[in-house]
Amino acid sequence: MLRPRTLAAALAVFTVCLAQTVLTNDAILKMAKAGLGEEILLSTIKAQPGRYTTAPDDLIALKGAGVSDKVIAAMMEKAAAGASASMPVGAAGNPLAAAPKAAPGPVNEVGVYYLKNDAWADLAPEVVNFKTGGVLKTIGTVGIVKGDVNGHVNGDHSKTALKSPVNILVYTPEGVAITEYQLLRLREAKDSREFRTVTGGVMHVSGGATRDLVPFESKKTAPRTYEVVLPNLGSGDYGLLPPAGGDSTSSSGRIGKIYSFRLIE
């Protein structure tokens, strides 16, 4: 039987371990299925370290389980910030205090960044719902071709408001080129924003499919790191759409993410 002091010490260790638990998609799914509300899930995601996966299949599983868009967006933001980097362990099982390997560029986490006070800040992604086989009601029906995909983002505007000139930096996944990203103009709809684009590349496509596509130039500054040179954009909402992973058909109901910002003149 443990002595009182020993028992107290064991309880203290258990409390610390619990506080340092790294949350995963499964943990969020379990809490959602247990009936915990959106605010509790959001507070937990914000307070606890997390190691979330946000591939299209993972997002579909979360959405299918009834997890709200706000909770999914919070998980995506946490994943993009790299808040759950694991600590290396030595041969003897002791944690190593060594600093992570330095990256050759200004950032070392996959994502999109903007220049803020002479430093690169995370451009938080938002959840986007895709539909095919027609267009959203507020867009019309002109120029529809096979491969058109329509995106729907909740909310009137992006939470990230920027002023011109805007400097954007993109750190791409391994094997992904900056030319696979699309800069899109987000059009206002009822309590949301919408856009139309096309899957499988944008060459040899009718103008209707690419009406919201904004051409941009970029220059490579480090491995997998590109500085995006934005054209003279007018005020409004825009988003940088990464290539779809594992769903080249962009099937109806697919959800993904878009790095959005609102440009204020």
C-alpha positions as CSV (number, residue, x, y, z in Angstrom):
1,M,0.0,0.0,0.0
2,L,1.3,3.4,-0.9
3,R,2.2,5.9,1.8
4,P,0.4,9.2,1.8
5,R,3.4,11.1,0.5
6,T,4.0,8.5,-2.2
7,L,0.4,8.6,-3.2
8,A,0.4,12.4,-3.4
9,A,3.5,12.3,-5.6
10,A,1.9,9.7,-7.9
11,L,-1.2,11.8,-8.3
12,A,0.9,14.9,-9.1
13,V,2.8,13.0,-11.8
14,F,-0.5,11.7,-13.2
15,T,-2.0,15.3,-13.3
16,V,1.1,16.6,-15.1
17,C,0.9,13.7,-17.7
18,L,-2.8,14.4,-18.3
19,A,-2.1,18.1,-18.8
20,Q,0.6,17.3,-21.3
21,T,-1.6,14.9,-23.3
22,V,-1.3,15.5,-27.0
23,L,-4.8,15.5,-28.6
24,T,-5.4,13.8,-32.0
25,N,-8.3,13.6,-34.4
26,D,-9.6,10.5,-32.6
27,A,-9.7,12.4,-29.3
28,I,-11.8,15.2,-30.8
29,L,-14.1,12.6,-32.4
30,K,-14.6,10.8,-29.1
31,M,-15.4,14.1,-27.3
32,A,-17.8,15.2,-30.1
33,K,-19.6,11.8,-30.0
34,A,-19.8,12.1,-26.2
35,G,-21.9,15.2,-26.6
36,L,-19.4,17.9,-25.6
37,G,-20.4,21.3,-27.1
38,E,-18.5,23.3,-29.7
39,E,-17.2,25.9,-27.2
40,I,-15.7,23.2,-25.0
41,L,-14.0,21.6,-28.0
42,L,-12.6,24.9,-29.2
43,S,-11.3,25.7,-25.7
44,T,-9.7,22.3,-25.4
45,I,-8.0,22.6,-28.8
46,K,-6.7,26.0,-27.9
47,A,-5.4,25.0,-24.5
48,Q,-4.0,21.5,-25.2
49,P,-1.1,20.5,-27.5
50,G,-2.4,18.6,-30.6
51,R,-1.2,16.4,-33.4
52,Y,-4.0,16.7,-36.0
53,T,-4.1,15.3,-39.5
54,T,-6.0,17.4,-42.0
55,A,-5.9,15.5,-45.3
56,P,-9.2,15.5,-47.2
57,D,-10.2,12.0,-45.9
58,D,-9.5,13.2,-42.3
59,L,-11.7,16.3,-42.8
60,I,-14.4,14.2,-44.3
61,A,-14.4,11.8,-41.4
62,L,-14.6,14.7,-38.9
63,K,-17.5,16.4,-40.8
64,G,-19.3,13.0,-41.1
65,A,-19.1,12.6,-37.4
66,G,-20.8,15.9,-36.8
67,V,-17.8,18.0,-35.9
68,S,-18.6,21.7,-36.7
69,D,-16.7,23.8,-39.2
70,K,-15.3,26.1,-36.4
71,V,-13.8,23.1,-34.6
72,I,-12.3,21.7,-37.8
73,A,-10.9,25.1,-38.6
74,A,-9.3,25.3,-35.2
75,M,-7.7,21.9,-35.7
76,M,-6.4,22.9,-39.1
77,E,-4.9,26.2,-37.6
78,K,-3.2,24.2,-34.8
79,A,-1.8,21.7,-37.3
80,A,-0.5,24.5,-39.6
81,A,1.2,26.2,-36.7
82,G,3.1,23.0,-35.9
83,A,2.2,23.2,-32.2
84,S,2.6,19.5,-31.7
85,A,6.2,18.9,-32.7
86,S,7.4,15.8,-30.9
87,M,10.4,15.8,-28.6
88,P,13.3,13.5,-29.7
89,V,14.3,10.7,-27.4
90,G,17.8,9.4,-26.8
91,A,19.0,5.8,-26.8
92,A,18.7,5.7,-23.0
93,G,15.1,6.8,-23.2
94,N,15.8,10.3,-21.9
95,P,14.4,13.4,-23.7
96,L,17.0,15.4,-25.6
97,A,17.1,19.1,-25.1
98,A,18.7,19.7,-28.5
99,A,17.2,22.4,-30.7
100,P,15.4,21.3,-33.9
101,K,17.4,21.2,-37.1
102,A,17.6,24.6,-38.6
103,A,15.7,25.1,-41.9
104,P,17.5,26.7,-44.9
105,G,14.6,29.2,-45.3
106,P,12.7,31.6,-43.1
107,V,10.0,29.1,-42.2
108,N,10.1,25.3,-41.8
109,E,6.4,24.3,-41.5
110,V,4.1,23.6,-44.5
111,G,1.7,26.5,-44.8
112,V,1.1,30.1,-46.0
113,Y,2.6,33.2,-44.3
114,Y,2.3,36.9,-44.6
115,L,4.8,39.6,-43.6
116,K,3.8,41.3,-40.3
117,N,6.2,43.7,-38.6
118,D,9.2,42.4,-40.5
119,A,8.4,38.8,-39.5
120,W,6.5,36.0,-41.2
121,A,3.1,35.3,-39.5
122,D,0.8,32.3,-40.1
123,L,-2.0,32.9,-42.6
124,A,-4.8,30.9,-40.9
125,P,-6.7,28.5,-43.2
126,E,-10.5,28.3,-43.4
127,V,-12.7,25.3,-44.2
128,V,-14.0,25.2,-47.8
129,N,-16.8,23.0,-49.0
130,F,-16.6,21.9,-52.7
131,K,-19.4,21.0,-55.0
132,T,-19.5,19.8,-58.6
133,G,-22.0,19.2,-61.3
134,G,-23.2,22.7,-61.7
135,V,-22.5,26.0,-60.0
136,L,-23.6,27.9,-56.9
137,K,-26.8,29.8,-57.4
138,T,-25.2,33.2,-57.0
139,I,-22.6,32.6,-59.8
140,G,-24.7,31.6,-62.9
141,T,-24.3,29.0,-65.6
142,V,-22.1,30.5,-68.3
143,G,-19.0,28.7,-69.4
144,I,-19.4,25.5,-67.4
145,V,-17.1,22.7,-68.5
146,K,-16.3,19.3,-67.1
147,G,-14.0,19.6,-64.1
148,D,-15.6,22.8,-62.7
149,V,-15.6,23.0,-59.0
150,N,-17.4,25.4,-56.8
151,G,-16.1,26.4,-53.3
152,H,-18.1,27.7,-50.4
153,V,-16.5,29.4,-47.3
154,N,-18.6,30.4,-44.3
155,G,-18.6,34.0,-43.0
156,D,-18.8,37.3,-44.7
157,H,-15.1,38.1,-44.6
158,S,-11.8,36.5,-43.7
159,K,-10.6,37.3,-40.2
160,T,-7.2,38.3,-41.6
161,A,-7.3,41.9,-42.9
162,L,-4.3,43.1,-44.8
163,K,-3.3,46.4,-46.5
164,S,-1.4,46.7,-49.7
165,P,1.3,45.9,-50.5
166,V,0.9,42.3,-49.3
167,N,3.9,40.0,-49.1
168,I,3.0,36.2,-49.1
169,L,5.3,33.3,-48.5
170,V,4.4,29.7,-49.2
171,Y,6.2,26.6,-47.8
172,T,4.9,23.7,-50.0
173,P,4.7,20.0,-49.1
174,E,7.4,17.7,-50.4
175,G,7.0,17.2,-54.2
176,V,4.4,20.0,-54.6
177,A,5.2,23.0,-56.9
178,I,3.9,26.5,-56.3
179,T,2.2,26.4,-59.7
180,E,-0.3,23.9,-58.2
181,Y,-1.6,26.6,-55.9
182,Q,-4.4,28.9,-57.1
183,L,-5.0,32.5,-56.1
184,L,-8.8,33.0,-56.1
185,R,-11.1,36.0,-55.7
186,L,-13.8,35.2,-53.2
187,R,-17.2,36.6,-54.1
188,E,-19.8,37.7,-51.5
189,A,-22.8,35.5,-50.9
190,K,-25.4,35.3,-48.1
191,D,-23.3,35.0,-44.9
192,S,-20.5,33.3,-46.9
193,R,-18.0,33.6,-49.7
194,E,-17.9,31.6,-52.9
195,F,-15.6,31.0,-55.8
196,R,-15.4,28.9,-59.0
197,T,-12.3,27.1,-60.3
198,V,-11.3,23.9,-62.1
199,T,-9.6,20.7,-61.2
200,G,-6.7,19.1,-63.0
201,G,-5.0,22.3,-64.0
202,V,-6.3,25.5,-65.6
203,M,-4.9,25.3,-69.2
204,H,-7.2,25.1,-72.2
205,V,-10.3,25.8,-70.1
206,S,-13.2,28.1,-70.9
207,G,-13.3,31.5,-69.2
208,G,-16.3,30.6,-67.1
209,A,-14.4,28.0,-65.1
210,T,-11.5,30.3,-64.2
211,R,-13.4,33.6,-63.7
212,D,-12.3,33.8,-60.1
213,L,-8.7,32.7,-60.8
214,V,-6.1,35.5,-60.3
215,P,-2.8,35.0,-62.1
216,F,0.3,35.6,-59.9
217,E,4.1,35.3,-60.1
218,S,6.5,33.7,-57.6
219,K,10.1,33.4,-56.9
220,K,11.9,30.5,-55.1
221,T,13.8,31.8,-52.1
222,A,14.7,28.4,-50.5
223,P,13.9,24.7,-50.9
224,R,10.1,24.3,-51.0
225,T,9.8,28.1,-50.2
226,Y,8.3,30.6,-52.6
227,E,7.6,34.3,-52.3
228,V,4.4,35.1,-54.1
229,V,4.4,38.4,-56.0
230,L,0.8,39.6,-55.9
231,P,-0.6,41.6,-58.8
232,N,-2.4,44.9,-58.2
233,L,-5.4,43.5,-56.4
234,G,-8.5,45.6,-55.5
235,S,-10.1,45.5,-52.2
236,G,-12.0,42.3,-51.3
237,D,-11.6,38.8,-50.1
238,Y,-9.0,36.4,-51.6
239,G,-7.7,33.0,-50.9
240,L,-4.7,30.8,-51.8
241,L,-6.0,27.3,-52.5
242,P,-3.5,24.4,-52.1
243,P,-3.8,21.4,-54.5
244,A,-6.2,18.7,-53.4
245,G,-4.6,15.7,-51.8
246,G,-5.8,12.2,-52.9
247,D,-9.1,13.5,-54.5
248,S,-8.3,14.7,-58.0
249,T,-11.9,14.4,-59.0
250,S,-13.0,16.9,-56.4
251,S,-16.1,14.8,-55.7
252,S,-19.3,16.5,-54.5
253,G,-19.2,17.2,-50.8
254,R,-15.4,17.2,-50.5
255,I,-14.1,19.6,-48.0
256,G,-10.6,21.1,-47.8
257,K,-8.9,24.3,-46.8
258,I,-8.1,27.7,-48.2
259,Y,-5.7,30.3,-46.9
260,S,-7.8,33.4,-47.0
261,F,-7.2,37.1,-46.4
262,R,-9.2,40.3,-46.8
263,L,-7.5,43.2,-48.7
264,I,-8.2,46.7,-47.4
265,E,-7.2,49.5,-49.6
